[in-house]
Amino acid sequence: MLGGGSLAMSGVLLQTLTKNPLADSGILGINAGAGLVIAIMVGLLDVTNSMMIALMPFLAMLGGILTICTVYFVSRQKNQPISPTRLIITGVGISSLLSGIMISIIANLDTSKTDYIVSWLSGKVSGGNWQTLMILAPLLLVTWLLTYSQSYALNIMSLNEETAIALGLNLKRERLYTLIFSTALAALSVVLVGNITFIGLLAGHITRQLLGSDHRISLPSSLLIGMIIFLIADTIGRVFLVGTGIPTGLVVAVIGAPYFLYLMIKTT
């Protein structure tokens, strides 16, 4: 649930940052970037070591930040604002590339490591451990609080650039903070629950439809809605599809992918 809520909050931040209702950490490649780093660590190193477990969240964040920066760089057009559609297409492309690299790594590992990585990447949460949770929970809590402290700035960022600057907002600084917090939330969630896509997309839209766009309300609300979506998906996988071994991430994808296509058609 911590991971689901954090992915939802990350989605709201990314949608505000990009002014793109389709933005989600999975779609923009952040999850894949964090996941690739973890797959490399699992494949090459002893991740049962306490120091490696402690380092994993920070290395995952680094992977996520490098990925979203790459997406932004590739999406740029000279003397023109970044097109929301171009940003999404670039994110999907880079995410697919990183996923392909992960598959190549997995194909050359022994069976025990392969089973672990595949289970984790698909969002199967039953393999989690308390040691990882004890490290990640405080980090997530601090990031939630720091993110909420940006509510006023996020509300102003939702306006056009001229108005935001006129109101005295340092756009470059606030955008950097938003990028760091959204990437941190997504990367930490990937370490905790695996590569689960579309929770941020779903929670962000549900929150705005029900409660509006005021980030003082939408940020904590999206956190709760993300937890609920994650819990429902996990319950469906465990109770209604018992014995199938279907992971939570796949259940969320089955729900979220059609909604993403609907929004894509509606937006374009």
C-alpha positions as CSV (number, residue, x, y, z in Angstrom):
1,M,0.0,0.0,0.0
2,L,2.9,2.4,0.7
3,G,4.2,1.7,-2.8
4,G,0.8,2.2,-4.4
5,G,0.2,5.5,-2.6
6,S,3.6,6.8,-3.5
7,L,3.2,5.9,-7.2
8,A,-0.1,7.8,-7.2
9,M,1.5,10.9,-5.6
10,S,4.3,10.7,-8.1
11,G,1.8,10.6,-11.0
12,V,0.1,13.8,-9.7
13,L,3.4,15.6,-9.6
14,L,4.4,14.5,-13.1
15,Q,1.0,15.5,-14.5
16,T,1.5,19.0,-13.0
17,L,5.1,19.3,-14.0
18,T,4.5,18.3,-17.6
19,K,1.0,19.7,-17.8
20,N,0.1,16.4,-19.4
21,P,-2.8,14.3,-18.1
22,L,-1.2,11.2,-19.5
23,A,2.0,11.4,-17.4
24,D,2.8,8.5,-15.2
25,S,6.1,7.3,-13.8
26,G,5.8,4.0,-15.7
27,I,4.8,5.6,-19.0
28,L,7.7,8.1,-18.8
29,G,10.2,5.4,-18.1
30,I,11.1,6.2,-14.5
31,N,10.0,2.8,-13.3
32,A,12.0,1.1,-16.0
33,G,15.1,3.1,-15.2
34,A,14.9,2.3,-11.5
35,G,14.1,-1.3,-12.3
36,L,17.1,-1.7,-14.6
37,V,19.5,-0.5,-11.8
38,I,17.9,-3.0,-9.4
39,A,18.1,-5.8,-12.0
40,I,21.8,-5.1,-12.5
41,M,22.3,-5.2,-8.8
42,V,20.5,-8.4,-8.3
43,G,22.3,-10.0,-11.2
44,L,25.8,-8.9,-10.3
45,L,25.8,-8.4,-6.6
46,D,24.7,-10.0,-3.3
47,V,21.5,-8.1,-2.5
48,T,21.0,-10.0,0.8
49,N,23.9,-7.9,2.2
50,S,22.6,-5.2,4.5
51,M,24.7,-2.5,2.9
52,M,23.4,-3.3,-0.6
53,I,19.8,-3.3,0.7
54,A,20.5,0.2,2.1
55,L,22.1,1.4,-1.1
56,M,19.4,0.0,-3.4
57,P,16.8,2.9,-2.9
58,F,19.4,5.6,-3.7
59,L,20.7,3.8,-6.8
60,A,17.2,3.2,-8.0
61,M,16.5,7.0,-7.6
62,L,19.6,7.7,-9.6
63,G,18.4,5.4,-12.4
64,G,15.0,7.0,-12.4
65,I,16.4,10.6,-12.5
66,L,18.8,9.7,-15.4
67,T,15.9,8.2,-17.3
68,I,13.5,11.1,-17.0
69,C,16.3,13.5,-17.9
70,T,17.0,11.5,-21.0
71,V,13.3,11.5,-21.9
72,Y,13.2,15.3,-21.6
73,F,16.4,15.7,-23.6
74,V,15.2,13.5,-26.5
75,S,11.7,15.2,-26.4
76,R,13.1,18.7,-26.9
77,Q,12.5,20.6,-30.1
78,K,14.6,23.7,-30.9
79,N,12.9,26.9,-29.8
80,Q,9.6,25.1,-29.1
81,P,7.9,23.9,-25.9
82,I,7.9,20.1,-25.4
83,S,4.9,18.5,-27.0
84,P,2.9,16.4,-24.4
85,T,2.3,13.7,-27.0
86,R,6.0,13.7,-28.0
87,L,7.0,13.4,-24.3
88,I,4.7,10.4,-23.8
89,I,5.9,8.6,-27.0
90,T,9.6,9.2,-26.1
91,G,8.9,7.9,-22.6
92,V,7.2,4.8,-23.9
93,G,10.1,4.2,-26.3
94,I,12.9,4.6,-23.7
95,S,10.9,2.5,-21.3
96,S,10.7,-0.3,-23.9
97,L,14.4,0.0,-24.6
98,L,15.3,-0.3,-20.9
99,S,12.9,-3.2,-20.5
100,G,14.6,-5.0,-23.4
101,I,18.0,-4.5,-21.7
102,M,16.5,-5.9,-18.5
103,I,15.3,-9.0,-20.4
104,S,18.8,-9.5,-21.8
105,I,20.3,-9.4,-18.3
106,I,17.7,-11.8,-17.0
107,A,18.3,-14.2,-19.8
108,N,21.9,-14.7,-18.7
109,L,21.2,-15.2,-14.9
110,D,20.8,-18.5,-13.0
111,T,17.2,-19.7,-12.4
112,S,16.9,-18.5,-8.8
113,K,17.8,-14.9,-9.6
114,T,15.7,-15.0,-12.8
115,D,12.6,-16.1,-10.9
116,Y,13.1,-13.4,-8.3
117,I,13.6,-10.5,-10.8
118,V,10.7,-11.6,-13.0
119,S,8.4,-11.9,-10.0
120,W,9.5,-8.5,-8.7
121,L,9.3,-6.7,-12.0
122,S,5.8,-7.9,-12.6
123,G,4.6,-6.4,-9.3
124,K,4.2,-9.6,-7.3
125,V,4.3,-8.2,-3.8
126,S,4.3,-11.4,-1.8
127,G,8.1,-11.6,-2.0
128,G,8.7,-8.5,0.0
129,N,10.7,-8.5,3.3
130,W,10.6,-6.4,6.5
131,Q,14.2,-5.3,6.2
132,T,13.6,-3.5,2.9
133,L,10.3,-2.1,4.3
134,M,12.0,-0.7,7.5
135,I,14.5,1.2,5.3
136,L,12.0,2.5,2.7
137,A,9.1,3.5,5.0
138,P,10.9,6.4,6.7
139,L,12.3,7.6,3.3
140,L,8.8,7.5,1.8
141,L,7.3,9.4,4.8
142,V,9.9,12.1,4.6
143,T,9.3,12.4,0.8
144,W,5.6,12.6,1.3
145,L,6.0,15.5,3.8
146,L,8.5,17.3,1.5
147,T,6.1,16.9,-1.4
148,Y,3.1,18.2,0.5
149,S,5.2,21.3,1.5
150,Q,5.3,22.1,-2.2
151,S,1.5,22.3,-2.5
152,Y,1.4,26.1,-2.9
153,A,4.1,26.1,-5.5
154,L,2.4,23.3,-7.4
155,N,-0.8,25.2,-7.5
156,I,1.0,28.2,-9.0
157,M,2.9,25.9,-11.5
158,S,-0.5,24.7,-12.7
159,L,-1.1,28.2,-14.1
160,N,0.7,29.6,-17.2
161,E,4.4,30.6,-16.9
162,E,3.8,34.3,-17.1
163,T,1.4,34.3,-14.2
164,A,3.7,32.0,-12.1
165,I,6.6,34.3,-12.7
166,A,4.5,37.4,-11.9
167,L,3.5,35.8,-8.6
168,G,7.2,35.5,-7.7
169,L,7.6,31.8,-8.2
170,N,11.1,30.5,-9.1
171,L,10.0,28.1,-11.8
172,K,13.3,26.5,-12.5
173,R,13.9,25.7,-8.8
174,E,10.3,24.4,-8.2
175,R,10.4,22.3,-11.3
176,L,13.6,20.7,-10.2
177,Y,12.1,20.0,-6.7
178,T,9.0,18.5,-8.4
179,L,11.2,16.3,-10.7
180,I,13.3,15.1,-7.8
181,F,10.3,14.3,-5.5
182,S,8.3,12.6,-8.2
183,T,11.3,10.5,-9.2
184,A,12.1,9.6,-5.6
185,L,8.6,8.5,-4.9
186,A,8.5,6.3,-8.0
187,A,11.9,4.8,-7.6
188,L,11.4,4.0,-3.9
189,S,8.0,2.4,-4.8
190,V,9.7,0.3,-7.5
191,V,12.2,-1.1,-4.9
192,L,9.3,-1.9,-2.6
193,V,6.6,-3.4,-5.0
194,G,8.2,-3.7,-8.4
195,N,7.5,-2.1,-11.8
196,I,3.8,-1.3,-11.5
197,T,2.4,1.1,-14.2
198,F,-0.8,3.2,-14.4
199,I,-1.5,3.7,-10.7
200,G,-0.4,7.3,-11.0
201,L,-2.5,7.8,-14.1
202,L,-5.6,6.3,-12.5
203,A,-5.3,8.0,-9.1
204,G,-4.5,11.4,-10.6
205,H,-7.6,11.4,-12.7
206,I,-9.9,10.0,-10.1
207,T,-8.6,12.7,-7.6
208,R,-9.1,15.6,-10.0
209,Q,-12.6,14.4,-11.0
210,L,-13.7,14.0,-7.4
211,L,-11.9,16.8,-5.5
212,G,-10.4,19.2,-8.1
213,S,-6.9,20.3,-8.7
214,D,-5.9,22.1,-5.4
215,H,-2.7,20.2,-4.5
216,R,-3.3,20.8,-0.8
217,I,-6.2,18.4,-1.2
218,S,-5.2,16.3,-4.2
219,L,-1.8,15.2,-3.0
220,P,-3.0,13.5,0.3
221,S,-6.1,12.3,-1.5
222,S,-4.2,10.7,-4.4
223,L,-2.0,9.0,-1.8
224,L,-5.1,7.4,-0.3
225,I,-6.7,6.6,-3.6
226,G,-3.4,5.0,-4.8
227,M,-3.4,2.8,-1.7
228,I,-7.0,1.8,-2.4
229,I,-6.3,1.0,-6.1
230,F,-3.3,-1.1,-5.1
231,L,-5.3,-2.9,-2.4
232,I,-8.1,-3.7,-4.7
233,A,-5.8,-5.0,-7.4
234,D,-3.9,-7.2,-4.9
235,T,-7.2,-8.5,-3.5
236,I,-8.4,-9.4,-7.0
237,G,-5.1,-11.3,-7.6
238,R,-5.2,-13.1,-4.3
239,V,-8.9,-13.9,-3.8
240,F,-10.7,-13.8,-7.1
241,L,-7.8,-15.2,-9.2
242,V,-6.5,-17.5,-6.5
243,G,-4.2,-20.2,-7.8
244,T,-3.4,-18.3,-11.0
245,G,-0.3,-16.5,-9.6
246,I,-1.3,-13.3,-11.4
247,P,0.7,-10.4,-9.8
248,T,-0.7,-7.1,-8.7
249,G,1.1,-5.2,-11.4
250,L,-0.6,-7.2,-14.1
251,V,-4.1,-6.6,-12.6
252,V,-3.4,-2.8,-12.5
253,A,-2.2,-2.9,-16.1
254,V,-5.3,-4.7,-17.3
255,I,-7.4,-1.9,-15.7
256,G,-5.1,1.0,-16.5
257,A,-4.1,0.3,-20.1
258,P,-7.6,0.7,-21.6
259,Y,-8.1,3.9,-19.6
260,F,-4.7,5.2,-20.9
261,L,-5.7,4.5,-24.5
262,Y,-9.1,6.3,-23.9
263,L,-7.3,9.4,-22.5
264,M,-4.7,9.2,-25.3
265,I,-7.5,9.3,-27.9
266,K,-9.4,12.0,-26.0
267,T,-6.3,14.2,-25.6
268,T,-5.1,14.0,-29.2
